């Protein structure tokens, strides 16, 4: 595989991903939210954490957890 073929494959893959993004979101360009420079973690800021119920929500993991109750 030559460098030209590799570059072509990467461009093709990027175009496919852009097409999927557009079909899902309707946005022409992806929006990237930058992390605050002084933030040592990805945790939700205090003002957003007021509505959090537990540590999963605080860390943004509530969508990944299917079991609503605690394990006994």
Order of alpha helices (4+ residues) and beta strands (2+ residues): alpha-alpha-alpha
